[in-house]
């Protein structure tokens, strides 16, 4: 392992991989070392549902998502790796007038950012997703340019190209501490040795708060368990990712035919627990069958859990830390880190190589918003 590097990236999930790729391949900064305590995509990235959407309730998230989806569409051309991108759209049903109004408000905001989302009738929903029971729906929000991809292949593509460009990737290498001088982080201490550095990126996902504590920082993030189930594969019959904000459920059909679904388990205490419980598949199956009755015939073959890294406003923290300006956070994505990772990598690379961000505004993601009272509206479209 190298003893010195200009940039040390902590975490080899989608965010860390995107940063490594952008730094080395797109911005010419090859003096980069990545450290990962487990293996590539071992954390939230490898446990997520793989969806990506532009249908958010806050302008900042919409902008990040729009630019990221463009990158996913061009992923194979840029990296040579097929990431199984599928532009199947996202559908968010409305069950009452309050939800109808909510979707119309969001669609207006999304359209202002050139996202082609629209409100659809129950009849249109039946055409888009025939397996749904639309009898109780009043309509829904739909965007045909949303989609999904394979998180493992995304990380593989970015890391391979980054390594080809000179990035050193170290797995089974756990960060144990830091050395500082004044307001600068000068060394990253790991289980395999110490790396002298000029800049650090904290992309440690659910464990990013632990990394912060090693520097005496109380980062406003909290890990939260979310569970997923997978069914046996069947012939393709469903295109969009469905997000039901009323029942707090999402599901889609994977390229290989299995249905993947998860839901928000409100009341779960913040912890690093990623064990499943027996209630989860029962509760989720009931919701799934209510929403899409044909799925009741399918067998559940596997369940797992991962961590969302939540912030108080369910929006990410991206950028320097006031106490240590050369310690950059890319954390707290609140369940949507994978879909925002391409543009996050670009933002980090621009901050390090140019000292400014041109790809999109990031003021609303400044960590100082939680202390100075400038935090905006909480992101409402999180499941």
C-alpha positions in Angstrom: 0.0 0.0 0.0 1.2 3.5 -0.8 2.5 5.6 2.0 1.5 8.9 0.4 -1.3 10.1 -1.8 -2.8 13.4 -2.8 -6.3 12.1 -2.1 -7.5 9.2 0.1 -11.0 8.0 -0.5 -12.7 6.1 2.4 -15.2 3.7 1.1 -15.5 1.6 -2.1 -19.2 1.8 -2.7 -20.8 3.8 -5.5 -19.8 7.2 -4.2 -16.2 6.4 -3.5 -15.9 4.6 -6.9 -17.5 7.5 -8.7 -15.0 9.9 -7.0 -12.0 7.7 -7.9 -13.2 7.4 -11.5 -13.8 11.2 -11.9 -10.6 12.2 -10.3 -8.3 9.8 -12.2 -10.1 9.4 -15.6 -11.9 12.7 -16.1 -9.9 15.2 -14.1 -6.3 13.8 -14.4 -5.7 13.4 -10.7 -4.1 9.9 -10.5 -2.5 10.2 -7.1 -5.4 8.6 -5.3 -5.7 5.8 -2.8 -9.0 4.2 -1.9 -9.4 2.2 1.3 -12.3 -0.1 2.0 -12.8 -2.2 5.2 -14.5 -5.0 3.4 -14.8 -5.5 -0.4 -16.1 -3.4 -3.3 -19.8 -2.5 -2.9 -20.0 -4.4 0.4 -22.2 -1.8 2.1 -25.3 0.0 1.1 -24.4 0.0 -2.6 -24.5 -3.8 -2.9 -27.7 -4.0 -0.9 -29.8 -1.4 -2.6 -32.7 -1.8 -5.1 -30.7 -0.3 -8.0 -33.3 2.4 -8.9 -32.7 5.9 -10.1 -35.3 8.7 -10.4 -35.7 12.4 -10.9 -39.0 12.5 -9.1 -38.1 14.3 -6.0 -39.7 17.0 -3.9 -36.6 19.3 -3.6 -34.9 21.1 -6.4 -31.4 20.1 -5.2 -32.1 16.4 -5.4 -33.9 16.8 -8.8 -30.8 18.4 -10.2 -28.4 15.8 -8.8 -30.6 13.0 -10.1 -31.1 14.5 -13.6 -27.4 14.8 -14.2 -26.7 11.3 -12.7 -29.2 9.5 -14.9 -27.6 11.1 -18.0 -24.3 9.5 -16.8 -25.9 6.1 -16.3 -27.3 6.2 -19.8 -23.8 6.7 -21.2 -22.1 4.4 -18.7 -21.1 1.7 -21.1 -19.8 4.1 -23.7 -17.6 5.8 -21.1 -16.4 2.8 -19.1 -16.8 -0.2 -21.4 -18.9 -1.9 -18.7 -22.5 -2.8 -19.3 -24.3 -1.7 -16.1 -27.6 -3.2 -17.2 -29.2 0.3 -17.4 -33.0 0.0 -18.1 -35.1 3.0 -18.8 -38.4 1.6 -17.5 -39.7 4.7 -15.7 -40.9 5.4 -12.2 -44.5 5.4 -11.1 -45.9 6.9 -7.9 -49.6 6.2 -7.3 -51.9 8.7 -5.7 -54.6 7.2 -3.4 -56.3 10.4 -2.2 -56.7 14.1 -3.1 -53.8 15.1 -0.7 -51.5 12.8 -2.7 -52.8 14.1 -6.0 -51.9 17.6 -4.9 -48.5 16.5 -3.6 -47.7 14.9 -6.9 -48.9 17.9 -8.9 -46.7 20.2 -6.8 -43.7 18.0 -7.3 -44.3 17.6 -11.0 -44.4 21.4 -11.5 -41.0 21.7 -9.7 -39.5 18.8 -11.7 -40.8 20.2 -15.0 -39.1 23.5 -14.2 -35.8 21.5 -14.2 -36.7 19.9 -17.5 -37.7 16.5 -16.0 -40.4 15.0 -18.3 -42.6 13.8 -15.4 -46.4 14.0 -15.7 -49.6 13.1 -13.9 -51.3 10.0 -15.3 -54.8 8.7 -14.9 -55.7 5.3 -13.5 -56.4 4.2 -17.1 -52.9 5.3 -18.1 -51.4 3.5 -15.1 -53.0 0.3 -16.2 -51.3 0.7 -19.6 -48.0 1.4 -18.0 -48.2 -1.3 -15.3 -50.9 -3.8 -16.1 -50.2 -5.9 -12.9 -51.3 -3.0 -10.6 -54.8 -2.9 -9.1 -55.8 0.6 -10.0 -59.4 0.5 -8.8 -58.7 2.6 -5.7 -56.1 4.9 -7.3 -56.9 8.5 -8.4 -53.9 8.6 -10.7 -50.2 9.0 -10.2 -46.9 10.6 -11.1 -44.9 9.1 -13.9 -41.5 9.8 -15.5 -40.5 7.6 -18.4 -36.8 8.5 -18.3 -36.3 7.2 -14.8 -34.8 3.7 -14.6 -32.5 1.2 -12.8 -29.0 -0.3 -13.1 -26.9 -3.0 -11.5 -25.0 -1.5 -8.6 -22.2 -4.1 -8.6 -21.5 -3.6 -12.3 -21.5 0.2 -11.8 -18.9 -0.1 -9.1 -16.9 -2.6 -11.1 -16.8 -0.4 -14.2 -15.7 2.7 -12.3 -13.1 0.9 -10.2 -11.6 -0.9 -13.1 -11.2 2.3 -15.1 -9.9 4.2 -12.1 -7.3 1.4 -11.4 -6.3 1.5 -15.1 -5.6 5.2 -14.6 -3.4 4.7 -11.6 -5.7 4.7 -8.5 -4.7 2.2 -5.9 -7.7 0.3 -4.4 -7.2 -1.4 -1.1 -9.8 -3.8 0.2 -9.8 -5.3 3.7 -8.2 -2.1 4.8 -10.0 -0.4 7.7 -9.5 3.2 8.8 -8.5 3.4 12.4 -7.7 7.1 12.9 -6.2 10.3 11.6 -3.4 12.7 12.2 -4.0 16.4 11.9 -2.0 19.6 11.9 -4.1 22.7 12.7 -7.2 22.6 10.6 -5.8 20.0 8.1 -6.0 16.2 8.1 -2.4 15.1 7.2 -2.5 11.3 7.6 -5.1 8.5 7.4 -4.3 5.6 9.7 -5.5 2.2 8.6 -5.2 -1.5 9.6 -2.4 -1.8 7.0 -0.5 1.3 7.7 -0.6 5.1 7.5 -1.0 7.2 4.4 0.2 10.8 4.3 -2.3 12.9 2.2 -3.5 16.3 1.1 -7.2 15.6 1.0 -9.6 13.0 2.4 -13.1 12.0 1.0 -15.4 10.5 3.6 -17.6 8.1 1.5 -18.1 5.5 4.2 -21.9 5.3 3.9 -23.6 4.0 7.1 -20.3 4.2 8.9 -19.5 7.8 7.9 -20.4 9.0 11.3 -17.9 6.7 12.9 -15.2 8.1 10.6 -16.2 11.6 11.7 -15.9 10.7 15.4 -12.3 9.7 14.8 -11.7 13.5 14.1 -13.9 14.6 16.9 -16.7 15.5 14.5 -20.4 15.0 15.3 -21.7 14.5 11.8 -25.5 14.7 11.6 -26.1 11.3 10.1 -27.8 8.2 11.5 -27.7 4.6 10.1 -31.1 3.1 9.6 -31.9 -0.5 8.6 -34.0 -1.2 5.5 -34.9 -4.7 4.3 -35.5 -6.1 0.8 -37.0 -9.3 -0.6 -36.5 -11.0 -3.9 -38.9 -13.4 -5.6 -38.3 -16.3 -8.0 -37.8 -15.1 -11.6 -40.6 -15.0 -14.0 -41.1 -13.8 -17.6 -40.8 -10.1 -18.0 -44.2 -8.4 -17.3 -43.5 -5.1 -15.6 -41.4 -2.1 -16.7 -41.5 0.7 -14.1 -40.2 1.0 -10.5 -43.3 1.6 -8.4 -43.0 3.8 -5.3 -46.1 3.9 -3.1 -45.7 6.7 -0.6 -48.9 5.8 1.2 -47.9 2.2 2.0 -44.1 3.0 2.0 -43.2 0.4 -0.5 -41.3 0.1 -3.7 -40.9 -2.7 -6.2 -39.5 -3.4 -9.7 -38.8 -6.4 -11.9 -35.1 -7.1 -12.4 -33.6 -7.9 -15.8 -33.4 -11.6 -14.9 -37.1 -11.7 -14.0 -37.2 -11.5 -10.2 -39.2 -8.9 -8.4 -37.3 -6.8 -5.9 -39.2 -5.0 -3.2 -38.6 -3.1 0.1 -40.5 -0.9 2.5 -39.8 1.6 5.2 -40.0 0.1 8.7 -40.9 3.1 10.8 -40.0 2.9 14.4 -36.6 1.2 13.8 -34.0 2.6 16.0 -30.8 3.9 14.5 -28.2 1.2 14.6 -25.8 -0.8 12.4 -28.1 -3.9 12.6 -28.6 -5.4 9.2 -30.2 -8.7 10.4 -33.6 -9.5 8.9 -36.7 -10.2 11.1 -39.4 -12.7 10.4 -42.1 -10.0 10.3 -40.7 -8.3 7.3 -41.5 -10.7 4.5 -45.1 -11.1 5.9 -45.7 -7.4 6.1 -44.2 -6.6 2.8 -46.0 -9.5 1.0 -49.3 -8.2 2.1 -48.6 -4.7 0.8 -47.3 -6.1 -2.5 -50.3 -8.3 -3.1 -52.7 -5.4 -2.3 -50.8 -3.3 -4.9 -50.1 -5.9 -7.5 -52.4 -9.0 -7.0 -50.7 -11.2 -9.6 -47.5 -11.3 -7.5 -49.3 -13.4 -4.8 -48.4 -16.5 -6.8 -44.6 -15.9 -6.6 -42.3 -17.5 -4.1 -39.9 -15.4 -2.0 -36.4 -16.8 -2.5 -34.2 -14.4 -0.5 -34.3 -11.4 1.9 -31.5 -9.1 3.1 -31.0 -5.7 4.7 -28.8 -2.7 4.4 -28.3 0.8 5.8 -29.8 4.1 4.8 -27.6 6.9 6.1 -30.2 9.5 7.2 -29.8 13.2 7.7 -32.4 15.5 9.5 -33.7 16.8 6.1 -33.2 13.5 4.2 -30.8 15.3 1.8 -27.1 14.6 1.4 -24.1 16.3 2.9 -21.6 17.1 0.1 -18.5 19.2 0.5 -15.8 20.3 3.0 -16.0 20.1 6.7 -15.6 23.6 8.4 -13.3 22.2 11.1 -11.1 20.5 8.4 -11.5 22.0 5.0 -9.5 19.3 3.3 -11.8 16.6 4.7 -14.7 16.3 2.3 -18.0 14.5 3.1 -20.2 12.7 0.6 -22.6 11.2 3.0 -26.2 11.1 4.3 -27.9 10.3 1.0 -30.9 8.9 2.9 -31.4 5.9 0.7 -30.6 7.5 -2.7 -26.9 7.5 -2.8 -26.6 5.0 -5.7 -28.8 7.0 -8.0 -26.9 10.3 -7.2 -23.4 8.8 -7.3 -22.3 9.9 -10.8 -22.8 13.6 -10.2 -21.5 13.3 -6.6 -18.2 11.9 -8.0 -18.0 14.8 -10.4 -18.7 17.4 -7.6 -15.9 15.9 -5.4 -13.5 15.8 -8.3 -14.2 19.4 -9.2 -13.8 20.6 -5.6 -10.4 18.9 -5.3 -9.0 19.8 -8.8 -10.6 23.1 -9.4 -11.7 24.4 -6.0 -15.2 25.1 -7.3 -18.2 23.2 -8.6 -19.6 23.9 -12.1 -21.7 20.8 -12.7 -24.6 22.0 -10.5 -25.3 24.2 -7.4 -24.5 22.4 -4.1 -25.2 25.1 -1.5 -28.2 23.2 -0.1 -25.9 20.3 0.7 -23.5 22.2 2.8 -23.1 20.6 6.3 -23.4 24.0 7.9 -27.1 24.2 7.1 -27.9 22.2 10.2 -26.2 24.7 12.5 -27.0 28.0 10.9 -30.7 27.3 10.3 -30.5 27.4 6.5 -31.6 23.8 6.0 -34.5 23.8 3.5 -37.6 21.7 3.1 -37.2 18.0 4.1 -37.2 15.7 1.1 -40.7 14.1 1.2 -40.3 11.3 -1.5 -38.2 8.8 0.5 -39.2 5.2 1.0 
